[in-house]
């Protein structure tokens, strides 16, 4: 069976509506936990000797790795997010009348992506890098040449350098890392590092090792608080834009970490801005489109649309 057929089979099975008899007893929350338990066990066994691997079971606690968050809501529709161990985030795709239903649907979307991400066709290899390079060059908003891929001082060269550093790993793992650089670009941090003449290699090495922690989030929130003080009202407007982006991304069934992190960073800054502003200055009218018709999930999870990697080259158009 071809990889595309395997992927289609998984999508068809897990995309069944909960009302169907075949899916009524499907405990997707438990399935997601079991998937990551087995995945982490395999990784632990792979890093141990064969004798150690057969000596006993590895203690894995997926509950401490999978994080479920329910968005505050006075009533339906309810929203739930689930964050995977690597940092990828997914939310419920369906319109859910209960928090339990939202949790199950978020787990279903996360499980779909987790399963598909394990397919061989989702591994970054030399063929994928070559195709990604051609696509990035043709889709870029700036003029780039494929020949520049060998030059690490160019934006496309940096992109290829990142791809090679993740060769043999999955697209989802690569996207998790790229999210950090998307946030740095959005916040203006990459531009500031460029002005300080920091090399691309040092920036990539530093943030690839460190990841996205509370200190970085707090620093970004302080940057936005400073912008709010210089231009009152900007923070509230930016937060509303980020919230709309998060809603639309969730309705599309795609990975949400970039949008969710933006929203949380801006919300953190806003909580500090409240000290100096009245609440009316940041009032947000309810979204009148919350009952928007759902999009076809089967199409959204096709091989060509599930992982958006190529556009991330834009993050390096103004590299340090």
Secondary structure, DSSP 8 states (H G I E B T S, - for coil): --HHHHHHHHHHHHTS-TTSGGGTT--HHHHHHHHHHHHHHHHHHHTS-HHHHHHS-----GGGTSEEEE---SSSSB-EEEE-TTS-EEE--S-BSSHHHHHHHHHHHHHHHHHHHTSGGGB--HHHHHHHHHHHHHH-SS---GGGGG-TTSHHHHHHHHHHHTTTSBHHHHHHHHHHHHHHHHHTHHHHHHHTT--HHHHHHHHHHH-S-HHHHHHHHHHHHHHHHHSTTHHHHHHHHHHHHHHHHHHHT---HHHHHHHHHHHHHHHHHTTTS-GGGG-----TTTT-----HHHHTSTTTS---GGGGGGGTT--
